[in-house]
Amino acid sequence: MRLSIRSFTLPLTILLSLMIFPDRMQAQILTPDGIVENTDSIKKSMDIGPFFGLYKDNYFALGTDPFHKPDKYNSGVKFQLSISQRLTNATLPWGTYVYLFFTQKVFWEIFQNSMPMSDLNFNPGIGWTKPFFIKDRYCGKLTLIVEHESNGKDGDASRSWNKVSLAGSAFVTDWLGVHAKYWIPIVDGQNNKDILKYSGIFQMGFQLNSHDRRFTIGATFVKRQGWNFNWNTNIQAGWRIDKSSNQYLFLDFYNGYGEGLLAYKQFHNRLRFGILIRPTFFSEY
């Protein structure tokens, strides 16, 4: 199945149209305890802090390959820590903000001898963010990001690349959010010149929430390089442990290449279960 140029531009077009045409935007944002947040309260939160917070999802999960007999090579722990820090004390022109981001993703082989952490992926970046407010509602944001990702190893195990990314997220309704991210890659790693064939050239996805915000399900699809229908797929489902918390029990399923840098060329399936800690209003992807 061949993809046209329209396939690459459609997700971002949807995000931009939702921000440009206010009659299509009906979402309100709820805090974990169910309180509706309006434009003023969200702007105030962005203006006065806290400046330090969560960026992407933070999680700790254990899993294995659901289609093969579990063993010490296809089973283990994956966890991620992700934070952000706003770098400016005041709102910049056009209502924008500058953030410093850092995400670390770790694959921990707890069933192997000495329980090594086989792959540590470091992902620092700096981003320029523009939130959008329409008809007294927060509807989403666009962020221009310069980011680096590497595994901190040398020799044949070294992996690294850089990206200039444009990421967008929008709330279509109070229960549906969509997101997309496109990047211009700068591949400097000598051992991963072909990483776009496996780790992709853009991504898009969605997140659905129940009315009471207790249940959530979402999916992210990463398009690998090439004109054929080749995607890496990540599906998550979560149940919020307490109405006033941001902690979830969650299931995570990954299918494809490029989940980690060290073995980015290896196709695999993983089903994991664990604890997820999510930012109050939205996550980055």
DOPAGU-310096 format. One record per atom (N, C-alpha, C): x, y, z. Coordinates in pm, whole numbers, plus 50000, padded with zeros to 5 digits. Each point is the difference from the previous one (the first is absolute). Last residue first. Layout:
// residues N
XYZ...
***
This chain:
// residues 285
504485133152339500214987149937501195000749904497455025850472500685001349871500294986149946495815015750339501334993949989500585003649863496175025250351500304993249875501394994050006497675019850389499175004149889500234991949873502374989650419498625003350033499145002649878504244966149971499795014250028498525003350015501604950150117499715008449882499895014750042501824946950139499775013350061499925009949886499554942650071500185011749914499705012650078501204943050067499525012550060500365011549907499344947349824500745007550101499265012150053500694956749594499065004950100500795007450106500584981249440500515003250134498875005250089501574974449500498835003650080500465001850143502404998549474500104999750145498675004350062502804984049501498755003150068500254999450151503545008949548499524992250113498625004850044504695005849631498545000450013499594991750121504815025649894499344987550035498505002150016503465034249918499734992249878499214987350028501605030650347498965006649920499634992349874502774994150441499474989549912498935005649908502245030450287501034989849981499554989549899497065036550145501045003349903500944988449971494684994050132501225004850064501075002149895495844990149840499545003650135501155005150084499844984449510500405013050053499485003750136497214966149671501445002250020500205012650085495414968850028500795006749897501485000250032495544999250324500184991449884500825007649896498055001250560500875005649895500194989649891496615012850458500364990349895500805007249893498115004950549500705006449889500404989149900496665012650470500504989949908500615007149880499045017450544499865000549855500584987849931498365031150477500424986649961499804999349849500845047850250499154990449930500644986250007500085054750227500634986949988499004990049942499555047750152500374998749859500734986749975495985016950383501414997649971500235000049850495725003050252500785012250024501484998349968496694964249959499475011549927500865012450013502134950650014499195008250090499565012549926502214965349762499854993250128499085007550094499864997849453500525008850105499664994450137500854974649522498955002350100500595008050114501284988049433500295002650140498765002150084502614983049493498725001250070500295001550148502745002949475499965000350146498565000850049503484989049534498645001550052500054999150152503305006649528500024999450146498585003050051502984986949507498755002750071500174998350149502685008849487500204995050136498785004450081500124992649445499845008250119500494992450123499385000449420500834994450107500005009450120498174994149483499235001950123500744993350116502585021549561499094989150032499355002450136503435028149797498655002949952499034988750029504635017450283499544992049887498565002949967502445003550498500365005349869499564990549889497204999550454501374997449961500255005249859496325015650388500214995949860501484998149972496844996250459501225006249946500244994549860495775005350388500464993049880501185007849941496864993750487500945008249925500564991649886495465000550375500924993249908500885010349931496304991150464500605008049895500934991749914496185004050454500594991149900500545008849888497835002050552500595006349882500554989349907496715011250485500534990749901500535007649880498205023750370500604988650069500664990449902497335042949936501475000349990500674988350070495175010149912500505002950135501515000050009497834990649583499425012550048500535003950137503214970349698498634998650044499515013250059503834998149617499794999650144498534998050031504024994949570498605000550041499924998950152503845013549588499764995550136498535002150033503784995749539498815005350066499964994950144503775008649543499274991350091498815006950061505005000449658498705005950031499254990450091505345011749751499074992050077498695007550019504974996049668498995008150069499094990650078503974983849802500155013649949498905009350050502654948550161498955008149944500345014249964502244956650172499465008750106499125011149947502034967349701499494992450113499325008850106502175015749593499274988449951499304992550113502935036750084498685004549955499174988449946504644994950138499034999650109498605004449956504664991949787498734995949942498855000450101504575010450113499705008649886498634996949939502804985550417498544999949979499595009449888504554993650182499474986449999498504999349978502575041350034500644992249894499404986049986497595047150173500574987550049500554991549887497585042349956501455001250014500654987250051495275022449763500554987450049501525000950002495495031349993501435002249975500714988050062494515012949838501064992650068501395004649960494885021250045501085000249903501194993250068494504993450116501375004250031500894999949876494504999250239500844998449881501415004750034495054984650260501355005550012500784996549873494635001050266500864996549888501355006650020494684988350254501355005650001500774995349878494735004050283500804994949889501365006850004495374988450347501145008249963500764993649885494914996850288500854995949888501105010249975496445004250332500394986050015500934995249889497995044350037500574997950133500414985550022500305017849505498925001050097500634998150138503005006749665498855000749912498735001450083505265012950096498854993550061498805002149909505534998849881498745007550004498944991650068505785006349862498964992250067498755008650010505324996649736498725006450026499064990750071505615009749831499024991450066498735007950027504934999449708498805008250021498934990750053505804998049980498664994349996498945010850016505394985049892499275012750015498544996449976504304966750158498785003349928499605014550027504344958750035499425012750041498785002849914503194953850176499475008449893499395012450061503044949650118499615013750029499395006449876502724952850243498865004249918499675014650036504044957350091499595014050004498855002649903502654958550072498695001050065499465014350004504394987249828498964994549913498615001350059503365033050222500334988749916498824995549914498765024150455501015002949898500254987549917495565022650311501024989749983501035004349896495765022850147501135001950089501104989649988495695008449746500004989850105501255000450087496865039449715501134990849990499944990150114497465047149750499764986950063501214991149976498035055849978501074990249975499594987150068497395049649814500254989250095501094990549952496755048049937501314995149957500424989650102494915021849859500954993650091501314996849928494895028050004501164997949915501154995550090494354999050058501345001550058501054997049894494275011750102501044996249905501365002550065494594990550199501235007649988500854994749886494485001550241501184992549958501225008949989495445011950166499724990249896501234992349953497375031650416501324995549956499794988949899496405039950094500354986150021501434997749954497115040449948500204997550142500294985350031499745015249544498705000750066500104995750147504334988449803498945004549912498674999450076505814995750041498775001650076498945005849907505314974849991498895006349931498754999950088505904997950048498684994450031498915007949929505424992349901498905009449986498694993050036505814993150065498634995250005498995011449989505404980949926499285012849998498534996749981504574969550190498845002249917499365013650020504524962250072499515013150036498875003449903502654951450201499565009049894499585013550056502114943750097499845014050040499525008549883500474946550118499325008449903499795014250056502464946250055499965013550055499455009649893500064943750125499825010149896499815013750063501964947350110499605012650063499975010749892500304942850051499885011549909499465011950077501004957950217500644997749871499995012349910500184986450526499195009749927500615000849860500434955450331500575012249940498915009249944500514956850326498915009449971500495013149937502314956850139500425013250047499005011049969498984957449732501035000350104500485014350023495054996049812501314995249959501005001150115495435015750011500024985350006501344994349953498825047650001500024995250138500064984850012501055041149659499894985449981500074993150135498575050849805500684993550112499744984849990499795050249717499604986049987500854991950097498475055649952500934989450041499364986349978499825058149893499284987349984500994988750022499455056850095500884988350000499144987449998499705057549899499354987150014501054989149998499255058150035500894988650010499204987350024499765058249851499414986750018501094989650021498835057050021501064990049990499394986650035497535047549803500174989150097501274992149969497055049749894501154991749966500224989950113495505030449793500854996150112501164991549947495795038949818500774987649989500884997950123496815036949805499514990650101500714986749999501095039549730499004991049941499514989550099504465021650166499095005249898499154988949936501604986550480500715006049887498995005649899499634992750555499514995449871500715007449888502584993650465498875007349945499594993849868503654983250252499135004350109498755007049950503114959749756499765014450007499035003250112501404954949876501245007650013499795014950016497404950050121499825012549926501185009250029499784945150010500315011950081499805012349913498784941850031500175012649926500265011350098500204940449954499755012450072500175012149908499794941050052499935011249907499565012650073501444942750015499925012050083500075012149907498944942849962500305013049941499805011050103500664940949919499485011550074500505012949937499484941449951500255012549929499475011350089501484943950053499375012350047500395011549907499614944549881500765009550079499185012150037500544953749629499255005250115500885009550080501394972149623498885007949948499125005850111503954973450091500425008949894498865008549943499644965450344500775011150054500445009949893495464973049921501314995750048500775012350043494664981549814500865009450071501334993650040497054986549564500204995750137500945009650071497175020249603501004989550016500144996550147497125034849837499814989949896501044988850005499775040950283498764992450020499804988749901504465023750233499434998249867498744991550014501365029450425500634989849919499385000049861500525032850506499284993149894500834990149924499355044050402500594986949980499234992749891500815055350176499164989149952500824987449975499575055750165500844988550034499164987749968499995058049876499424987050028501074989850037498345054349829500994993350083499414986450041498995037249569499574990550102501204994450074501075046549802499324988449944499484991350114501335039850182499995002949855499244989049927500175023250537500094988349914499905004349854501885036950343498904990450000500284988149910501465054550195500524986449985498844990150004499205045950058500784999849877500544985949971495275013850271501434997150017500744998649867497735038249970500604987450038498994990250057499355045149804500635001050132500564986650049497895005949556500755012350027500794999550130497034964449854501165000849912500895011950034495964994650236500894988950032501255000549915496625030649903500655003550126500994989250041497324991949626501015010249970500765003850127496394970950053501114993349931501105009849966496075016750197500734991850097501174992849934497125026849727500735008150097500834991550094497104978649677501165006549942500845007450103497154961250209499715009149891501295006849953498544951350258500965010849994499665008949881497214962850335500205005749868500965011850009499804955350322499705014349998500305005549861500754953550176498785003149928499625014649993504014975950186498854998750087498715004949937504245001749762499734986150039498804998450093499725041749682501094995350084499694985750041498125022649542499714996450136501274996050071498205030249541501054992050061499674997750145496945007849525500425006250125501024990650064497985007049459500574992950115500205009150120498315005949523499055000350109500584994350130500945018049452500704996950124499055001650117499075010649535500234985650008500594995850134499145045649871498724993450013500154984850008503765030749928499564998350138498684992750014504164999949646498565001449990499364997350137504774998349953499625011749921498495002250000502134962350214500425012150068499515012549928499204957149820499305000650126500345012650078502264990449599498645004349973499195001050128504464983750019499955014349973498595004849976500724953650065500335007550121499875015049977499424971649628498894998750094500265008250125503454997149688498915008349949498814999650093503644971350083500285013650044498935009649950499594954449868499885001650145500265014250047500434989949520498665000150055499965001750152503944995749691499585013250045498665000050070502144960449806500985006050090499475013050061497484975849676500114991850121500955006250100499515019049567498905003450088500054992150130502954991049641500445011250083498915004150097499604949849857500185012549927500525010850094500484943449999499515011950069500275012249915499224943549904500835011949987499335011750070500034943250039499165012050000500875012450000
***
